[in-house]
Amino acid sequence: MSLRTNTTLIAFAVSAAIGGFRASAQALPTLTLQEAEALAIQNHPQIQAAQNEINYSNQQIIEDRSVYYPNVTGNLTGSQGNTDSRIGAGDLSASRLFNRFGQGVVVRQLITDSGRTSNLVSSSRLQAQAVTQNAQATRYDVLLAVYRSYFDVLHAQAVVKVAQETVSARQLLSDQVTELARNNLKSQLDVSFADVNVSEAKLLLLRAQDAVQQALAELGRAMGSDMPANYQLADEPLPAGPPASADPLVAQAIANRPELAGLRFSRDAAYKFAEAEKDLSRPTVSAVAVGGFIPFINNTTTSSIPAEYEGLAANVSIPLFNGHLFSARREAALQRAMESDQRLRDEQQRLARDVRVAWASANDAYQRIDVTAQFLRQAALALDLSNQRYSLGLSSIVELTQAQLNLTQAEIENLNAKYDYQTQYSALQYTIGLLR
């Protein structure tokens, strides 16, 4: 296949892609960043799973607190036995067997377990608060993915526009050079250079359009969908520059980040659980009450059994020795609580590093905006001068095509700096806990 045929195929593919891209862009509904956030919060499975985890942890509080309330059990009992016989073996507790049917209620109530239940309930509440903070951290992770993919889509679409303009400008030059070559004013070498320049621009356009499709797929995933985000995205204004120092940002992160808050609650819950394990070695006082009546009884003995019965008892359980089980549980819980202290300290150090890295990246991206803007101005000026020199026959087409290449590179670098700063600024907001 000849070079001319390859160029024709590429031109056809690019023309079809440009037409489809423009038509789809005009038909798509507009989506703002705030709307993308709302869709992600509503639909993303990670956020919904985190809410289920919150609901689960709240039920654990009710489970641990249930010991405070009476345990009421209703009983229906019937038995048949030989008159005046006695139990020789088995689980029946009556000392004599006779035919009867009775019904009653048993009420058991914990009076005190020396604070163990109170500490377990406090531990569950603190753990539920930790889960709530973890859910907020999950929400932050999802929103950061939305921000990144949103700006990636805007970036890719902007590169597509640059590529389209580049194709148009280089195609115009190619047409002009071809016409001049027909009139023997330029050489066929100039035509070849111009054609190569057009092909490079078309390949750039195809890659840029592919990047748009990938970014739309990522945005759809970030918003909790298995379909690409088929929207026309609204551009976001450029945020202000980052602060001069990262130190105040570290303090903000330590105060605001939900991961740290969750670890603090988990640490406090671990210490409360250690207190509850210590209470295992202390006395437990409980009470039990029974009452009911026996509507049917076949009693042929001389002693009569009343039809109603009731009873009340209290029990004090004092642990004496169980093979060091309780002391081992207490020590294990204490070690787990001390471990959570170290994990919190490690997370604070990691977070301080992340804040400083994010601040440095955002600061670098912000400074590159001015540098690339200057680069763009200089590249545009150089292209104008190259055009004039080439028209006057003072330079070769190599200089002109290089100037066109520099301008395209400058435009892309300028877009990279702009959208990279928006992404890095979002990451910085994420690290200090201020992401919306």
Sequence and secondary structure as in RCSB ss.txt:
>XXXX:A:sequence
MSLRTNTTLIAFAVSAAIGGFRASAQALPTLTLQEAEALAIQNHPQIQAAQNEINYSNQQIIEDRSVYYPNVTGN
LTGSQGNTDSRIGAGDLSASRLFNRFGQGVVVRQLITDSGRTSNLVSSSRLQAQAVTQNAQATRYDVLLAVYRSY
FDVLHAQAVVKVAQETVSARQLLSDQVTELARNNLKSQLDVSFADVNVSEAKLLLLRAQDAVQQALAELGRAMGS
DMPANYQLADEPLPAGPPASADPLVAQAIANRPELAGLRFSRDAAYKFAEAEKDLSRPTVSAVAVGGFIPFINNT
TTSSIPAEYEGLAANVSIPLFNGHLFSARREAALQRAMESDQRLRDEQQRLARDVRVAWASANDAYQRIDVTAQF
LRQAALALDLSNQRYSLGLSSIVELTQAQLNLTQAEIENLNAKYDYQTQYSALQYTIGLLR
>XXXX:A:secstr
  HHHHHHHHHHHHHHHHHHHHHHHHHS EE HHHHHHHHHHH HHHHHHHHHHHHHHHHHHHHHGGGS EEEEE
EEEE   TT B  SSS   SB  EEEEEEEEEEEEEE TTHHHHHHHHHHHHHHHHHHHHHHHHHHHHHHHHHHH
HHHHHHHHHHHHHHHHHHHHHHHHHHHHHHHHTTSS HHHHHHHHHHHHHHHHHHHHHHHHHHHHHHHHHHHTT 
SS   SEE          S SHHHHHHHHHH HHHHHHHHHHHHHHHHHHHHHGGGS EEEEEEEEEEEEEEE  
SSS   SEEEEEEEEEE    STTHHHHHHHHHHHHHHHHHHHHHHHHHHHHHHHHHHHHHHHHHHHHHHHHHHH
HHHHHHHHHHHHHHHHTTSS HHHHHHHHHHHHHHHHHHHHHHHHHHHHHHHHHHHTT   
